Amino acid sequence: MKPFLFIIIILTIMAFSGADDNKLIEYHERNELTWNDYHAQPNHESPFKALTATRISFKAKSNSKMLKLSIKNTFEPHNSWTKTNESVELLEHERLHFHISELYARKLRKQIQETKFNSTDQKLMNEFSRMYEDKMNELSKYQIRYDRETSHSTMEEKQKEWESKIKSELLALKLFSNPNVEIEIN
């Protein structure tokens, strides 16, 4: 296999509108979002009170024996907005959207690490793209389900159940929290 570099950046939920990558907030479980991180103008026509835009991207470098991947979950301040910055409950709900994106970044890292690769450059790119697209479709459905079941944060008991569930799932995938993944290629 010849060395290659490819970058695939696809968004979860939102279409990319040109936010500067340097202004993205990379996921870290100890650093929670605040309303001050939401910079976009609110969509006053939307029935929702806030929107959290996240992005899972990956970059890959390879030589004939090793594949080095960086799979990052980031928050997009310039695509995220709130109509109110006073609701702690709503902020907790929006934070969980970011945590859910991290959950799917970890699922993707796990899937890639557990896959035995024996392919050409193009086949690898196609395989990664398929895995990525599948996970992003799952993520989108999961985010919609979360909003529906919590009624966008207004059902307090359901919100607590989801917080517990996501915390548990993130913990179960702790081994895949590092965005940098190295795998041997056969």
Secondary structure as a PSIPRED ss2 file (coil, helix, strand):
# PSIPRED VFORMAT (PSIPRED V4.0)

   1 M C   1.000  0.000  0.000
   2 K C   1.000  0.000  0.000
   3 P C   1.000  0.000  0.000
   4 F E   0.000  0.000  1.000
   5 L E   0.000  0.000  1.000
   6 F E   0.000  0.000  1.000
   7 I E   0.000  0.000  1.000
   8 I E   0.000  0.000  1.000
   9 I E   0.000  0.000  1.000
  10 I E   0.000  0.000  1.000
  11 L E   0.000  0.000  1.000
  12 T E   0.000  0.000  1.000
  13 I C   1.000  0.000  0.000
  14 M C   1.000  0.000  0.000
  15 A C   1.000  0.000  0.000
  16 F C   1.000  0.000  0.000
  17 S C   1.000  0.000  0.000
  18 G C   1.000  0.000  0.000
  19 A C   1.000  0.000  0.000
  20 D C   1.000  0.000  0.000
  21 D H   0.000  1.000  0.000
  22 N H   0.000  1.000  0.000
  23 K H   0.000  1.000  0.000
  24 L C   1.000  0.000  0.000
  25 I E   0.000  0.000  1.000
  26 E E   0.000  0.000  1.000
  27 Y C   1.000  0.000  0.000
  28 H C   1.000  0.000  0.000
  29 E C   1.000  0.000  0.000
  30 R C   1.000  0.000  0.000
  31 N C   1.000  0.000  0.000
  32 E C   1.000  0.000  0.000
  33 L C   1.000  0.000  0.000
  34 T C   1.000  0.000  0.000
  35 W H   0.000  1.000  0.000
  36 N H   0.000  1.000  0.000
  37 D H   0.000  1.000  0.000
  38 Y C   1.000  0.000  0.000
  39 H C   1.000  0.000  0.000
  40 A C   1.000  0.000  0.000
  41 Q C   1.000  0.000  0.000
  42 P C   1.000  0.000  0.000
  43 N C   1.000  0.000  0.000
  44 H C   1.000  0.000  0.000
  45 E C   1.000  0.000  0.000
  46 S C   1.000  0.000  0.000
  47 P C   1.000  0.000  0.000
  48 F C   1.000  0.000  0.000
  49 K C   1.000  0.000  0.000
  50 A E   0.000  0.000  1.000
  51 L E   0.000  0.000  1.000
  52 T C   1.000  0.000  0.000
  53 A C   1.000  0.000  0.000
  54 T E   0.000  0.000  1.000
  55 R E   0.000  0.000  1.000
  56 I E   0.000  0.000  1.000
  57 S E   0.000  0.000  1.000
  58 F E   0.000  0.000  1.000
  59 K E   0.000  0.000  1.000
  60 A E   0.000  0.000  1.000
  61 K E   0.000  0.000  1.000
  62 S E   0.000  0.000  1.000
  63 N C   1.000  0.000  0.000
  64 S C   1.000  0.000  0.000
  65 K C   1.000  0.000  0.000
  66 M E   0.000  0.000  1.000
  67 L E   0.000  0.000  1.000
  68 K E   0.000  0.000  1.000
  69 L E   0.000  0.000  1.000
  70 S E   0.000  0.000  1.000
  71 I E   0.000  0.000  1.000
  72 K E   0.000  0.000  1.000
  73 N E   0.000  0.000  1.000
  74 T E   0.000  0.000  1.000
  75 F E   0.000  0.000  1.000
  76 E C   1.000  0.000  0.000
  77 P H   0.000  1.000  0.000
  78 H H   0.000  1.000  0.000
  79 N H   0.000  1.000  0.000
  80 S C   1.000  0.000  0.000
  81 W E   0.000  0.000  1.000
  82 T E   0.000  0.000  1.000
  83 K C   1.000  0.000  0.000
  84 T C   1.000  0.000  0.000
  85 N C   1.000  0.000  0.000
  86 E C   1.000  0.000  0.000
  87 S C   1.000  0.000  0.000
  88 V H   0.000  1.000  0.000
  89 E H   0.000  1.000  0.000
  90 L H   0.000  1.000  0.000
  91 L H   0.000  1.000  0.000
  92 E H   0.000  1.000  0.000
  93 H H   0.000  1.000  0.000
  94 E H   0.000  1.000  0.000
  95 R H   0.000  1.000  0.000
  96 L H   0.000  1.000  0.000
  97 H H   0.000  1.000  0.000
  98 F H   0.000  1.000  0.000
  99 H H   0.000  1.000  0.000
 100 I H   0.000  1.000  0.000
 101 S H   0.000  1.000  0.000
 102 E H   0.000  1.000  0.000
 103 L H   0.000  1.000  0.000
 104 Y H   0.000  1.000  0.000
 105 A H   0.000  1.000  0.000
 106 R H   0.000  1.000  0.000
 107 K H   0.000  1.000  0.000
 108 L H   0.000  1.000  0.000
 109 R H   0.000  1.000  0.000
 110 K H   0.000  1.000  0.000
 111 Q H   0.000  1.000  0.000
 112 I H   0.000  1.000  0.000
 113 Q H   0.000  1.000  0.000
 114 E C   1.000  0.000  0.000
 115 T C   1.000  0.000  0.000
 116 K C   1.000  0.000  0.000
 117 F C   1.000  0.000  0.000
 118 N C   1.000  0.000  0.000
 119 S C   1.000  0.000  0.000
 120 T C   1.000  0.000  0.000
 121 D H   0.000  1.000  0.000
 122 Q H   0.000  1.000  0.000
 123 K H   0.000  1.000  0.000
 124 L H   0.000  1.000  0.000
 125 M H   0.000  1.000  0.000
 126 N H   0.000  1.000  0.000
 127 E H   0.000  1.000  0.000
 128 F H   0.000  1.000  0.000
 129 S H   0.000  1.000  0.000
 130 R H   0.000  1.000  0.000
 131 M H   0.000  1.000  0.000
 132 Y H   0.000  1.000  0.000
 133 E H   0.000  1.000  0.000
 134 D H   0.000  1.000  0.000
 135 K H   0.000  1.000  0.000
 136 M H   0.000  1.000  0.000
 137 N H   0.000  1.000  0.000
 138 E H   0.000  1.000  0.000
 139 L H   0.000  1.000  0.000
 140 S H   0.000  1.000  0.000
 141 K H   0.000  1.000  0.000
 142 Y H   0.000  1.000  0.000
 143 Q H   0.000  1.000  0.000
 144 I H   0.000  1.000  0.000
 145 R H   0.000  1.000  0.000
 146 Y H   0.000  1.000  0.000
 147 D H   0.000  1.000  0.000
 148 R H   0.000  1.000  0.000
 149 E H   0.000  1.000  0.000
 150 T H   0.000  1.000  0.000
 151 S C   1.000  0.000  0.000
 152 H C   1.000  0.000  0.000
 153 S C   1.000  0.000  0.000
 154 T C   1.000  0.000  0.000
 155 M C   1.000  0.000  0.000
 156 E H   0.000  1.000  0.000
 157 E H   0.000  1.000  0.000
 158 K H   0.000  1.000  0.000
 159 Q H   0.000  1.000  0.000
 160 K H   0.000  1.000  0.000
 161 E H   0.000  1.000  0.000
 162 W H   0.000  1.000  0.000
 163 E H   0.000  1.000  0.000
 164 S H   0.000  1.000  0.000
 165 K H   0.000  1.000  0.000
 166 I H   0.000  1.000  0.000
 167 K H   0.000  1.000  0.000
 168 S H   0.000  1.000  0.000
 169 E H   0.000  1.000  0.000
 170 L H   0.000  1.000  0.000
 171 L H   0.000  1.000  0.000
 172 A H   0.000  1.000  0.000
 173 L C   1.000  0.000  0.000
 174 K H   0.000  1.000  0.000
 175 L H   0.000  1.000  0.000
 176 F H   0.000  1.000  0.000
 177 S C   1.000  0.000  0.000
 178 N C   1.000  0.000  0.000
 179 P C   1.000  0.000  0.000
 180 N E   0.000  0.000  1.000
 181 V E   0.000  0.000  1.000
 182 E E   0.000  0.000  1.000
 183 I E   0.000  0.000  1.000
 184 E E   0.000  0.000  1.000
 185 I C   1.000  0.000  0.000
 186 N C   1.000  0.000  0.000
